[in-house]
Amino acid sequence: MIANGNRIFLFYIIIAIVSCTDPIDDALMLPQTEVRPWYNIRYDYSNTGYYPGELSIEGIVFDTLNIGYTPELSTPVFDDSGNCYVAISENNSPMDGIIKKYDKNLSLDWQLELESRIEGSGCVLDSTVIFGSRDEMIFGISLDGNLKWSFHTNGEIVNSPIAHNDLGFAIAYSRSSELYVFDETGTIIFQDNLASDCNESFPDLPAMDSDGNIYVSNCNEMSSIHYTGTVNWKKTYDEFDQLRWTLVYSNIGIIYATSYSELFAIDSESGNLLWSKHETDTDGSGLGIAVDPDGTVYWGNGYLGIEVYDYLGNQLPTLSVSDDDHYKPELYPTIDSNNNIYFGTNAGQYLVSITSENAVNLTMPLDFYSFYGITINNDKLYFNTRNNTKMVVIE
């Protein structure tokens, strides 16, 4: 697979020099650069956190909306018309989950009370907004605010469903390690229990590729399963302690995964471990990663900054504002097509924009507690603040 990655670059060098009409394998194609709405928690169904559009962020607060208490691990998501969907609870009550829709002008369009403990972000699959809940339910909601369908799950849904709009399905992974694949009508296409000997409190967020292969982990195991139910491979890794947070699929054929202090690169075709890296100085919060189209991975380290590795595992210069704890990254970075990396900080309550060459574009102080992740819509940054009921829009 790494040889295939080298062939990607060689092919495009050749194409720039001579005319070539020979067909090539789809697996060697670079990712498409079409800008789509931010349908999922990490933009695409591969969880890359890479937005192919260009941004010019000046660090101005465009708007601050008092939306209500949001789940800690959540971000806004958007439909094709630029409408925004968030889940909140009015009084920090676990039983009054409310879905809100804001139009492209940031006016509240509707809200729907589900009386269920919503956790994480939603996703948009065609004309349906999908949320999961701790009450072992998945909900499908129309774009005009009506509940279309729901179904019961085996275990709480504590992370976000993911939509694959190209193939017309979505997935959700429960706390009991039950994987659900379903279509826009709520019809289950496939489900399977992937439980292992360990008990994972918060299962990883699965990733998908363009062919509909789902990569899902449970502690030190990982599987590749086609959305129709065919198991491609299943592996147990002695190198893993317990994977955490989010798997990311890179279109060059590598799956990236993290534990509390390690980063792993896995061949998506075979499941073989390609390489791993260990954080030498971390407080355990350096868990979020983002991946650009070249397979370069940006890893938020709790102390050092953003550690950067190419797809071969070679370390590139670490991105850091300073050694001051006020600027240490908090969870997930986001990347745009100009290789600007955006992230929030924890202790300092800053929004930071830094280039892949370590040039600092922006250190913007905020009057909010830190936030989980950044989404992009209409050339603006959106994020939910943690524990103080706001959605902030930056231009």
C-alpha atoms as a printed R data frame, in Angstrom:
    type eleno elety resid chain resno       x      y       z
1   ATOM     1    CA   MET     A     1   0.000  0.000   0.000
2   ATOM     2    CA   ILE     A     2   2.840  2.406   0.682
3   ATOM     3    CA   ALA     A     3   4.186  1.554  -2.730
4   ATOM     4    CA   ASN     A     4   0.791  2.605  -4.072
5   ATOM     5    CA   GLY     A     5   1.196  5.916  -2.297
6   ATOM     6    CA   ASN     A     6   4.496  6.488  -4.106
7   ATOM     7    CA   ARG     A     7   2.767  5.667  -7.384
8   ATOM     8    CA   ILE     A     8   0.273  8.463  -6.702
9   ATOM     9    CA   PHE     A     9   2.975 11.102  -6.737
10  ATOM    10    CA   LEU     A    10   4.858  9.524  -9.630
11  ATOM    11    CA   PHE     A    11   1.701  9.434 -11.729
12  ATOM    12    CA   TYR     A    12   1.023 13.123 -11.263
13  ATOM    13    CA   ILE     A    13   4.624 14.046 -12.055
14  ATOM    14    CA   ILE     A    14   4.317 12.158 -15.314
15  ATOM    15    CA   ILE     A    15   0.942 13.700 -16.135
16  ATOM    16    CA   ALA     A    16   2.455 17.173 -15.842
17  ATOM    17    CA   ILE     A    17   5.142 16.367 -18.400
18  ATOM    18    CA   VAL     A    18   3.431 14.257 -21.037
19  ATOM    19    CA   SER     A    19  -0.092 13.538 -22.168
20  ATOM    20    CA   CYS     A    20  -1.311 10.245 -20.796
21  ATOM    21    CA   THR     A    21  -4.601  8.548 -21.632
22  ATOM    22    CA   ASP     A    22  -3.987  5.144 -20.072
23  ATOM    23    CA   PRO     A    23  -6.602  4.181 -17.492
24  ATOM    24    CA   ILE     A    24  -5.488  4.053 -13.893
25  ATOM    25    CA   ASP     A    25  -6.870  2.270 -10.900
26  ATOM    26    CA   ASP     A    26  -9.448  4.271  -8.941
27  ATOM    27    CA   ALA     A    27  -7.442  3.681  -5.781
28  ATOM    28    CA   LEU     A    28  -4.665  5.860  -7.219
29  ATOM    29    CA   MET     A    29  -6.869  8.903  -7.744
30  ATOM    30    CA   LEU     A    30  -6.303 11.860  -5.451
31  ATOM    31    CA   PRO     A    31  -9.324 12.912  -3.387
32  ATOM    32    CA   GLN     A    32 -11.872 15.100  -5.126
33  ATOM    33    CA   THR     A    33 -11.679 18.786  -4.259
34  ATOM    34    CA   GLU     A    34 -15.375 19.538  -4.656
35  ATOM    35    CA   VAL     A    35 -16.561 21.705  -1.786
36  ATOM    36    CA   ARG     A    36 -19.572 20.111  -0.108
37  ATOM    37    CA   PRO     A    37 -21.590 21.072   2.951
38  ATOM    38    CA   TRP     A    38 -20.238 20.016   6.340
39  ATOM    39    CA   TYR     A    39 -22.619 17.024   6.580
40  ATOM    40    CA   ASN     A    40 -20.749 15.156   9.334
41  ATOM    41    CA   ILE     A    41 -18.952 15.861  12.577
42  ATOM    42    CA   ARG     A    42 -15.527 15.813  10.843
43  ATOM    43    CA   TYR     A    43 -16.741 17.139   7.458
44  ATOM    44    CA   ASP     A    44 -16.646 13.969   5.342
45  ATOM    45    CA   TYR     A    45 -17.471 10.299   5.911
46  ATOM    46    CA   SER     A    46 -13.737  9.625   6.278
47  ATOM    47    CA   ASN     A    47 -13.430 11.977   9.321
48  ATOM    48    CA   THR     A    48 -10.485 13.853   7.790
49  ATOM    49    CA   GLY     A    49 -11.357 17.302   9.133
50  ATOM    50    CA   TYR     A    50 -10.090 18.605   5.782
51  ATOM    51    CA   TYR     A    51 -12.209 21.273   4.076
52  ATOM    52    CA   PRO     A    52 -11.289 21.669   0.373
53  ATOM    53    CA   GLY     A    53 -12.408 25.299   0.163
54  ATOM    54    CA   GLU     A    54 -10.289 28.404   0.629
55  ATOM    55    CA   LEU     A    55 -10.837 30.665   3.622
56  ATOM    56    CA   SER     A    56  -9.792 34.161   4.625
57  ATOM    57    CA   ILE     A    57 -10.415 34.353   8.359
58  ATOM    58    CA   GLU     A    58  -9.696 37.735   9.948
59  ATOM    59    CA   GLY     A    59 -10.671 36.797  13.506
60  ATOM    60    CA   ILE     A    60 -13.877 38.806  13.811
61  ATOM    61    CA   VAL     A    61 -16.838 37.496  15.796
62  ATOM    62    CA   PHE     A    62 -19.643 37.503  13.207
63  ATOM    63    CA   ASP     A    63 -22.297 36.283  15.613
64  ATOM    64    CA   THR     A    64 -22.793 34.610  18.980
65  ATOM    65    CA   LEU     A    65 -25.994 32.631  19.450
66  ATOM    66    CA   ASN     A    66 -27.322 31.587  22.841
67  ATOM    67    CA   ILE     A    67 -28.528 28.196  21.722
68  ATOM    68    CA   GLY     A    68 -28.663 26.239  24.992
69  ATOM    69    CA   TYR     A    69 -26.442 23.616  26.596
70  ATOM    70    CA   THR     A    70 -24.798 21.476  23.902
71  ATOM    71    CA   PRO     A    71 -23.324 17.990  24.280
72  ATOM    72    CA   GLU     A    72 -19.620 18.266  24.996
73  ATOM    73    CA   LEU     A    73 -18.496 16.257  21.976
74  ATOM    74    CA   SER     A    74 -20.551 18.028  19.331
75  ATOM    75    CA   THR     A    75 -20.210 20.421  16.422
76  ATOM    76    CA   PRO     A    76 -22.767 22.070  14.112
77  ATOM    77    CA   VAL     A    77 -23.580 20.298  10.820
78  ATOM    78    CA   PHE     A    78 -25.087 21.745   7.627
79  ATOM    79    CA   ASP     A    79 -27.347 20.817   4.712
80  ATOM    80    CA   ASP     A    80 -27.069 21.757   1.029
81  ATOM    81    CA   SER     A    81 -28.828 25.100   1.593
82  ATOM    82    CA   GLY     A    82 -26.474 26.206   4.366
83  ATOM    83    CA   ASN     A    83 -28.926 25.522   7.199
84  ATOM    84    CA   CYS     A    84 -27.337 24.551  10.528
85  ATOM    85    CA   TYR     A    85 -28.438 21.760  12.911
86  ATOM    86    CA   VAL     A    86 -27.454 21.413  16.571
87  ATOM    87    CA   ALA     A    87 -28.668 19.402  19.562
88  ATOM    88    CA   ILE     A    88 -29.121 21.103  22.928
89  ATOM    89    CA   SER     A    89 -30.772 20.681  26.323
90  ATOM    90    CA   GLU     A    90 -32.520 23.751  27.711
91  ATOM    91    CA   ASN     A    91 -31.534 23.473  31.367
92  ATOM    92    CA   ASN     A    92 -28.643 21.033  31.203
93  ATOM    93    CA   SER     A    93 -31.231 18.347  31.819
94  ATOM    94    CA   PRO     A    94 -30.415 14.869  30.512
95  ATOM    95    CA   MET     A    95 -34.020 14.261  29.451
96  ATOM    96    CA   ASP     A    96 -34.934 17.246  27.276
97  ATOM    97    CA   GLY     A    97 -32.952 16.773  24.085
98  ATOM    98    CA   ILE     A    98 -33.919 19.430  21.536
99  ATOM    99    CA   ILE     A    99 -32.875 19.648  17.900
100 ATOM   100    CA   LYS     A   100 -32.596 23.190  16.520
101 ATOM   101    CA   LYS     A   101 -32.337 24.384  12.941
102 ATOM   102    CA   TYR     A   102 -30.836 27.776  12.109
103 ATOM   103    CA   ASP     A   103 -31.171 29.083   8.565
104 ATOM   104    CA   LYS     A   104 -28.274 30.488   6.559
105 ATOM   105    CA   ASN     A   105 -28.937 33.902   8.103
106 ATOM   106    CA   LEU     A   106 -28.587 32.347  11.589
107 ATOM   107    CA   SER     A   107 -32.266 32.827  12.451
108 ATOM   108    CA   LEU     A   108 -33.958 30.013  14.365
109 ATOM   109    CA   ASP     A   109 -36.188 28.161  11.897
110 ATOM   110    CA   TRP     A   110 -37.585 25.439  14.156
111 ATOM   111    CA   GLN     A   111 -36.867 23.263  17.158
112 ATOM   112    CA   LEU     A   112 -38.011 19.726  17.869
113 ATOM   113    CA   GLU     A   113 -38.221 18.266  21.390
114 ATOM   114    CA   LEU     A   114 -37.277 14.601  21.475
115 ATOM   115    CA   GLU     A   115 -37.268 14.023  25.267
116 ATOM   116    CA   SER     A   116 -34.167 11.920  24.799
117 ATOM   117    CA   ARG     A   117 -30.549 12.380  25.859
118 ATOM   118    CA   ILE     A   118 -28.832 13.465  22.642
119 ATOM   119    CA   GLU     A   119 -25.067 13.021  22.576
120 ATOM   120    CA   GLY     A   120 -22.618 14.141  19.913
121 ATOM   121    CA   SER     A   121 -23.354 15.756  16.567
122 ATOM   122    CA   GLY     A   122 -25.923 14.885  13.978
123 ATOM   123    CA   CYS     A   123 -25.369 14.183  10.302
124 ATOM   124    CA   VAL     A   124 -27.284 15.090   7.152
125 ATOM   125    CA   LEU     A   125 -28.205 12.282   4.735
126 ATOM   126    CA   ASP     A   126 -29.977 13.729   1.690
127 ATOM   127    CA   SER     A   127 -33.148 15.297   3.147
128 ATOM   128    CA   THR     A   128 -32.887 13.716   6.607
129 ATOM   129    CA   VAL     A   129 -31.050 14.921   9.718
130 ATOM   130    CA   ILE     A   130 -29.963 12.029  11.952
131 ATOM   131    CA   PHE     A   131 -29.125 12.052  15.665
132 ATOM   132    CA   GLY     A   132 -28.384  9.282  18.158
133 ATOM   133    CA   SER     A   133 -29.178  9.245  21.864
134 ATOM   134    CA   ARG     A   134 -28.088  7.765  25.166
135 ATOM   135    CA   ASP     A   135 -31.581  6.317  25.443
136 ATOM   136    CA   GLU     A   136 -30.623  3.720  22.817
137 ATOM   137    CA   MET     A   137 -32.406  5.430  19.938
138 ATOM   138    CA   ILE     A   138 -31.617  6.823  16.490
139 ATOM   139    CA   PHE     A   139 -33.858  9.563  15.094
140 ATOM   140    CA   GLY     A   140 -34.443 10.684  11.506
141 ATOM   141    CA   ILE     A   141 -35.824 14.223  11.183
142 ATOM   142    CA   SER     A   142 -37.064 16.004   8.068
143 ATOM   143    CA   LEU     A   143 -35.531 19.316   7.047
144 ATOM   144    CA   ASP     A   144 -38.781 21.042   8.020
145 ATOM   145    CA   GLY     A   145 -38.595 19.718  11.583
146 ATOM   146    CA   ASN     A   146 -40.835 16.642  11.668
147 ATOM   147    CA   LEU     A   147 -39.807 13.303  13.140
148 ATOM   148    CA   LYS     A   148 -39.770 10.911  10.165
149 ATOM   149    CA   TRP     A   149 -38.733  7.713  11.911
150 ATOM   150    CA   SER     A   150 -36.809  6.271  14.856
151 ATOM   151    CA   PHE     A   151 -35.526  2.886  15.900
152 ATOM   152    CA   HIS     A   152 -34.203  1.275  19.066
153 ATOM   153    CA   THR     A   153 -30.546  0.269  19.342
154 ATOM   154    CA   ASN     A   154 -28.610 -2.246  21.388
155 ATOM   155    CA   GLY     A   155 -26.682  0.172  23.585
156 ATOM   156    CA   GLU     A   156 -26.388  3.927  23.956
157 ATOM   157    CA   ILE     A   157 -25.370  6.025  20.960
158 ATOM   158    CA   VAL     A   158 -22.749  8.283  22.535
159 ATOM   159    CA   ASN     A   159 -20.920  9.383  19.404
160 ATOM   160    CA   SER     A   160 -22.159 10.840  16.137
161 ATOM   161    CA   PRO     A   161 -23.853  9.040  13.239
162 ATOM   162    CA   ILE     A   162 -22.037  9.483   9.910
163 ATOM   163    CA   ALA     A   163 -23.713  9.917   6.513
164 ATOM   164    CA   HIS     A   164 -22.331  8.566   3.231
165 ATOM   165    CA   ASN     A   165 -24.287 10.722   0.794
166 ATOM   166    CA   ASP     A   166 -22.563  9.260  -2.284
167 ATOM   167    CA   LEU     A   167 -23.949  5.780  -1.572
168 ATOM   168    CA   GLY     A   168 -27.088  6.789   0.324
169 ATOM   169    CA   PHE     A   169 -26.596  5.307   3.780
170 ATOM   170    CA   ALA     A   170 -25.537  6.257   7.298
171 ATOM   171    CA   ILE     A   171 -23.887  4.394  10.157
172 ATOM   172    CA   ALA     A   172 -23.994  4.532  13.949
173 ATOM   173    CA   TYR     A   173 -21.880  2.624  16.475
174 ATOM   174    CA   SER     A   174 -23.310  1.985  19.922
175 ATOM   175    CA   ARG     A   175 -21.687  1.813  23.326
176 ATOM   176    CA   SER     A   176 -22.395 -1.937  23.252
177 ATOM   177    CA   SER     A   177 -20.267 -2.228  20.071
178 ATOM   178    CA   GLU     A   178 -23.276 -2.701  17.798
179 ATOM   179    CA   LEU     A   179 -22.730 -1.346  14.296
180 ATOM   180    CA   TYR     A   180 -25.825 -0.109  12.435
181 ATOM   181    CA   VAL     A   181 -25.995  0.643   8.716
182 ATOM   182    CA   PHE     A   182 -29.269  2.173   7.525
183 ATOM   183    CA   ASP     A   183 -30.749  4.260   4.724
184 ATOM   184    CA   GLU     A   184 -32.587  7.590   4.658
185 ATOM   185    CA   THR     A   185 -35.907  5.915   5.506
186 ATOM   186    CA   GLY     A   186 -34.482  4.332   8.683
187 ATOM   187    CA   THR     A   187 -34.434  0.861   7.111
188 ATOM   188    CA   ILE     A   188 -31.548 -1.164   8.531
189 ATOM   189    CA   ILE     A   189 -29.301 -2.490   5.766
190 ATOM   190    CA   PHE     A   190 -26.931 -4.360   8.059
191 ATOM   191    CA   GLN     A   191 -26.058 -4.627  11.733
192 ATOM   192    CA   ASP     A   192 -23.480 -6.594  13.677
193 ATOM   193    CA   ASN     A   193 -22.126 -6.786  17.201
194 ATOM   194    CA   LEU     A   194 -18.353 -6.294  17.318
195 ATOM   195    CA   ALA     A   195 -17.892 -6.676  21.064
196 ATOM   196    CA   SER     A   196 -14.537 -7.945  22.326
197 ATOM   197    CA   ASP     A   197 -13.262 -8.985  25.730
198 ATOM   198    CA   CYS     A   198 -12.723 -5.402  26.885
199 ATOM   199    CA   ASN     A   199 -15.323 -2.876  27.939
200 ATOM   200    CA   GLU     A   200 -14.903  0.400  26.060
201 ATOM   201    CA   SER     A   201 -16.819  3.243  27.652
202 ATOM   202    CA   PHE     A   202 -16.852  5.443  24.567
203 ATOM   203    CA   PRO     A   203 -16.330  3.544  21.312
204 ATOM   204    CA   ASP     A   204 -14.325  5.134  18.525
205 ATOM   205    CA   LEU     A   205 -16.039  6.974  15.709
206 ATOM   206    CA   PRO     A   206 -15.833  4.720  12.632
207 ATOM   207    CA   ALA     A   207 -14.556  5.969   9.260
208 ATOM   208    CA   MET     A   208 -15.599  5.078   5.708
209 ATOM   209    CA   ASP     A   209 -14.098  5.162   2.226
210 ATOM   210    CA   SER     A   210 -15.691  6.004  -1.130
211 ATOM   211    CA   ASP     A   211 -16.498  2.333  -1.845
212 ATOM   212    CA   GLY     A   212 -18.588  2.011   1.319
213 ATOM   213    CA   ASN     A   213 -16.061  0.091   3.396
214 ATOM   214    CA   ILE     A   214 -16.470  0.866   7.094
215 ATOM   215    CA   TYR     A   215 -13.452  0.838   9.416
216 ATOM   216    CA   VAL     A   216 -14.441  0.314  13.011
217 ATOM   217    CA   SER     A   217 -12.437 -0.473  16.141
218 ATOM   218    CA   ASN     A   218 -13.075 -1.846  19.596
219 ATOM   219    CA   CYS     A   219 -10.205 -1.622  22.091
220 ATOM   220    CA   ASN     A   220  -7.308 -3.420  20.368
221 ATOM   221    CA   GLU     A   221  -9.342 -4.839  17.472
222 ATOM   222    CA   MET     A   222 -10.242 -3.313  14.130
223 ATOM   223    CA   SER     A   223 -12.475 -4.504  11.292
224 ATOM   224    CA   SER     A   224 -13.112 -3.518   7.698
225 ATOM   225    CA   ILE     A   225 -16.730 -4.233   6.765
226 ATOM   226    CA   HIS     A   226 -18.533 -3.320   3.552
227 ATOM   227    CA   TYR     A   227 -21.836 -1.554   4.205
228 ATOM   228    CA   THR     A   228 -23.694 -4.524   2.704
229 ATOM   229    CA   GLY     A   229 -22.284 -6.753   5.466
230 ATOM   230    CA   THR     A   230 -19.241 -8.409   3.857
231 ATOM   231    CA   VAL     A   231 -16.313 -8.573   6.287
232 ATOM   232    CA   ASN     A   232 -13.086 -7.680   4.478
233 ATOM   233    CA   TRP     A   233 -10.777 -8.301   7.411
234 ATOM   234    CA   LYS     A   234 -10.615 -8.276  11.190
235 ATOM   235    CA   LYS     A   235  -7.393 -7.812  13.132
236 ATOM   236    CA   THR     A   236  -6.188 -7.872  16.707
237 ATOM   237    CA   TYR     A   237  -3.172 -5.678  17.457
238 ATOM   238    CA   ASP     A   238  -0.823 -6.415  20.340
239 ATOM   239    CA   GLU     A   239   0.572 -2.898  19.859
240 ATOM   240    CA   PHE     A   240  -2.729 -1.286  20.836
241 ATOM   241    CA   ASP     A   241  -3.754 -0.711  24.406
242 ATOM   242    CA   GLN     A   242  -7.099  0.911  23.733
243 ATOM   243    CA   LEU     A   243  -7.841  3.073  20.738
244 ATOM   244    CA   ARG     A   244  -9.719  6.260  21.504
245 ATOM   245    CA   TRP     A   245 -11.840  8.819  19.760
246 ATOM   246    CA   THR     A   246 -11.873  8.835  15.970
247 ATOM   247    CA   LEU     A   247 -10.593  6.707  13.115
248 ATOM   248    CA   VAL     A   248  -9.620  8.597   9.963
249 ATOM   249    CA   TYR     A   249  -9.445  7.117   6.480
250 ATOM   250    CA   SER     A   250  -7.028  8.770   4.044
251 ATOM   251    CA   ASN     A   251  -7.730  8.360   0.321
252 ATOM   252    CA   ILE     A   252  -4.208  7.101  -0.259
253 ATOM   253    CA   GLY     A   253  -5.311  3.948   1.561
254 ATOM   254    CA   ILE     A   254  -4.211  4.463   5.152
255 ATOM   255    CA   ILE     A   255  -6.332  4.388   8.304
256 ATOM   256    CA   TYR     A   256  -5.075  6.567  11.152
257 ATOM   257    CA   ALA     A   257  -6.001  5.809  14.758
258 ATOM   258    CA   THR     A   258  -4.941  7.138  18.153
259 ATOM   259    CA   SER     A   259  -4.753  5.976  21.731
260 ATOM   260    CA   TYR     A   260  -4.057  8.330  24.633
261 ATOM   261    CA   SER     A   261  -0.435  8.768  23.612
262 ATOM   262    CA   GLU     A   262   0.133  6.891  20.340
263 ATOM   263    CA   LEU     A   263  -0.636  7.325  16.662
264 ATOM   264    CA   PHE     A   264  -1.073  4.316  14.363
265 ATOM   265    CA   ALA     A   265  -1.110  3.994  10.571
266 ATOM   266    CA   ILE     A   266  -2.851  0.900   9.154
267 ATOM   267    CA   ASP     A   267  -3.108 -0.425   5.600
268 ATOM   268    CA   SER     A   268  -6.793 -0.256   4.654
269 ATOM   269    CA   GLU     A   269  -6.625 -3.228   2.250
270 ATOM   270    CA   SER     A   270  -4.962 -5.749   4.580
271 ATOM   271    CA   GLY     A   271  -5.308 -4.293   8.074
272 ATOM   272    CA   ASN     A   272  -1.548 -4.556   8.570
273 ATOM   273    CA   LEU     A   273   0.086 -2.067  10.901
274 ATOM   274    CA   LEU     A   274   2.398  0.168   8.862
275 ATOM   275    CA   TRP     A   275   3.929  2.338  11.579
276 ATOM   276    CA   SER     A   276   3.247  3.892  14.967
277 ATOM   277    CA   LYS     A   277   4.430  6.948  16.892
278 ATOM   278    CA   HIS     A   278   4.499  7.683  20.604
279 ATOM   279    CA   GLU     A   279   4.030 11.126  22.142
280 ATOM   280    CA   THR     A   280   7.038 11.878  24.315
281 ATOM   281    CA   ASP     A   281   5.400 14.712  26.220
282 ATOM   282    CA   THR     A   282   1.637 14.735  26.616
283 ATOM   283    CA   ASP     A   283  -1.056 15.233  29.204
284 ATOM   284    CA   GLY     A   284  -3.304 12.658  27.551
285 ATOM   285    CA   SER     A   285  -5.480 15.205  25.777
286 ATOM   286    CA   GLY     A   286  -3.648 15.058  22.454
287 ATOM   287    CA   LEU     A   287  -6.243 12.838  20.831
288 ATOM   288    CA   GLY     A   288  -7.531 14.708  17.795
289 ATOM   289    CA   ILE     A   289  -6.153 14.260  14.288
290 ATOM   290    CA   ALA     A   290  -6.820 15.737  10.875
291 ATOM   291    CA   VAL     A   291  -5.505 14.477   7.529
292 ATOM   292    CA   ASP     A   292  -4.878 16.348   4.270
293 ATOM   293    CA   PRO     A   293  -5.221 14.843   0.733
294 ATOM   294    CA   ASP     A   294  -1.528 13.854   0.657
295 ATOM   295    CA   GLY     A   295  -2.020 11.644   3.712
296 ATOM   296    CA   THR     A   296  -0.155 14.042   6.004
297 ATOM   297    CA   VAL     A   297  -1.562 13.710   9.511
298 ATOM   298    CA   TYR     A   298  -1.845 16.579  12.008
299 ATOM   299    CA   TRP     A   299  -1.980 15.302  15.579
300 ATOM   300    CA   GLY     A   300  -3.001 17.601  18.428
301 ATOM   301    CA   ASN     A   301  -0.558 17.021  21.281
302 ATOM   302    CA   GLY     A   302  -1.636 18.262  24.672
303 ATOM   303    CA   TYR     A   303   1.720 19.974  25.318
304 ATOM   304    CA   LEU     A   304   3.896 20.174  22.217
305 ATOM   305    CA   GLY     A   305   1.441 21.632  19.720
306 ATOM   306    CA   ILE     A   306   0.413 19.932  16.466
307 ATOM   307    CA   GLU     A   307   2.732 17.036  15.641
308 ATOM   308    CA   VAL     A   308   2.924 16.377  11.891
309 ATOM   309    CA   TYR     A   309   3.814 13.150  10.052
310 ATOM   310    CA   ASP     A   310   3.781 12.267   6.364
311 ATOM   311    CA   TYR     A   311   2.105  9.074   5.187
312 ATOM   312    CA   LEU     A   312   5.379  7.154   5.490
313 ATOM   313    CA   GLY     A   313   5.662  8.072   9.167
314 ATOM   314    CA   ASN     A   314   8.413 10.653   8.739
315 ATOM   315    CA   GLN     A   315   8.065 13.426  11.308
316 ATOM   316    CA   LEU     A   316   7.749 16.954   9.941
317 ATOM   317    CA   PRO     A   317   8.255 20.144  11.989
318 ATOM   318    CA   THR     A   318   5.857 20.481  14.923
319 ATOM   319    CA   LEU     A   319   3.402 23.371  14.658
320 ATOM   320    CA   SER     A   320   3.305 25.484  17.796
321 ATOM   321    CA   VAL     A   321   2.441 29.059  18.724
322 ATOM   322    CA   SER     A   322   4.679 29.082  21.792
323 ATOM   323    CA   ASP     A   323   5.581 27.019  24.848
324 ATOM   324    CA   ASP     A   324   2.873 28.801  26.823
325 ATOM   325    CA   ASP     A   325   0.185 26.413  28.110
326 ATOM   326    CA   HIS     A   326  -2.418 28.976  27.039
327 ATOM   327    CA   TYR     A   327  -1.861 27.892  23.429
328 ATOM   328    CA   LYS     A   328  -1.872 24.126  23.782
329 ATOM   329    CA   PRO     A   329  -4.329 22.460  21.354
330 ATOM   330    CA   GLU     A   330  -7.595 21.060  22.639
331 ATOM   331    CA   LEU     A   331  -8.798 18.053  20.652
332 ATOM   332    CA   TYR     A   332  -9.542 18.296  16.930
333 ATOM   333    CA   PRO     A   333  -7.781 20.545  14.385
334 ATOM   334    CA   THR     A   334  -9.421 21.513  11.076
335 ATOM   335    CA   ILE     A   335  -7.527 22.134   7.800
336 ATOM   336    CA   ASP     A   336  -8.439 24.167   4.711
337 ATOM   337    CA   SER     A   337  -7.123 23.817   1.144
338 ATOM   338    CA   ASN     A   338  -4.389 26.416   1.770
339 ATOM   339    CA   ASN     A   339  -3.032 24.223   4.584
340 ATOM   340    CA   ASN     A   340  -4.172 26.575   7.299
341 ATOM   341    CA   ILE     A   341  -4.778 24.610  10.491
342 ATOM   342    CA   TYR     A   342  -7.443 25.855  12.915
343 ATOM   343    CA   PHE     A   343  -7.826 24.711  16.507
344 ATOM   344    CA   GLY     A   344  -9.045 25.844  19.893
345 ATOM   345    CA   THR     A   345  -6.900 25.954  23.000
346 ATOM   346    CA   ASN     A   346  -7.822 24.852  26.476
347 ATOM   347    CA   ALA     A   347  -6.304 26.941  29.262
348 ATOM   348    CA   GLY     A   348  -6.001 30.114  27.211
349 ATOM   349    CA   GLN     A   349  -9.382 30.104  25.473
350 ATOM   350    CA   TYR     A   350  -7.886 31.064  22.117
351 ATOM   351    CA   LEU     A   351  -8.794 30.357  18.515
352 ATOM   352    CA   VAL     A   352  -5.571 29.682  16.621
353 ATOM   353    CA   SER     A   353  -4.850 29.589  12.899
354 ATOM   354    CA   ILE     A   354  -1.398 28.395  11.891
355 ATOM   355    CA   THR     A   355   0.032 27.325   8.522
356 ATOM   356    CA   SER     A   356   1.705 24.014   7.744
357 ATOM   357    CA   GLU     A   357   4.970 26.018   7.592
358 ATOM   358    CA   ASN     A   358   4.373 27.091  11.217
359 ATOM   359    CA   ALA     A   359   3.494 30.696  10.389
360 ATOM   360    CA   VAL     A   360   0.915 31.982  12.874
361 ATOM   361    CA   ASN     A   361  -2.042 33.637  11.136
362 ATOM   362    CA   LEU     A   362  -4.234 34.235  14.146
363 ATOM   363    CA   THR     A   363  -4.321 33.960  17.937
364 ATOM   364    CA   MET     A   364  -7.763 35.226  18.836
365 ATOM   365    CA   PRO     A   365  -8.710 35.454  22.529
366 ATOM   366    CA   LEU     A   366 -12.262 34.341  23.269
367 ATOM   367    CA   ASP     A   367 -14.528 34.943  26.237
368 ATOM   368    CA   PHE     A   368 -15.583 31.305  26.216
369 ATOM   369    CA   TYR     A   369 -14.400 28.020  27.562
370 ATOM   370    CA   SER     A   370 -12.674 25.755  25.036
371 ATOM   371    CA   PHE     A   371 -14.521 23.944  22.279
372 ATOM   372    CA   TYR     A   372 -14.454 20.494  20.755
373 ATOM   373    CA   GLY     A   373 -14.075 21.067  17.047
374 ATOM   374    CA   ILE     A   374 -14.532 23.618  14.269
375 ATOM   375    CA   THR     A   375 -16.855 23.335  11.290
376 ATOM   376    CA   ILE     A   376 -16.898 25.555   8.208
377 ATOM   377    CA   ASN     A   377 -19.821 27.003   6.278
378 ATOM   378    CA   ASN     A   378 -20.154 29.995   3.958
379 ATOM   379    CA   ASP     A   379 -16.494 30.951   4.512
380 ATOM   380    CA   LYS     A   380 -16.951 31.186   8.272
381 ATOM   381    CA   LEU     A   381 -15.869 29.074  11.245
382 ATOM   382    CA   TYR     A   382 -18.541 27.639  13.560
383 ATOM   383    CA   PHE     A   383 -18.121 25.982  16.932
384 ATOM   384    CA   ASN     A   384 -20.125 25.178  20.047
385 ATOM   385    CA   THR     A   385 -18.577 26.349  23.290
386 ATOM   386    CA   ARG     A   386 -18.358 23.884  26.139
387 ATOM   387    CA   ASN     A   387 -20.524 24.422  29.204
388 ATOM   388    CA   ASN     A   388 -21.754 27.928  28.428
389 ATOM   389    CA   THR     A   389 -24.537 27.461  25.873
390 ATOM   390    CA   LYS     A   390 -23.214 29.372  22.866
391 ATOM   391    CA   MET     A   391 -22.574 28.780  19.177
392 ATOM   392    CA   VAL     A   392 -19.933 31.168  17.861
393 ATOM   393    CA   VAL     A   393 -19.409 32.220  14.240
394 ATOM   394    CA   ILE     A   394 -16.035 33.705  13.211
395 ATOM   395    CA   GLU     A   395 -15.140 35.400   9.910
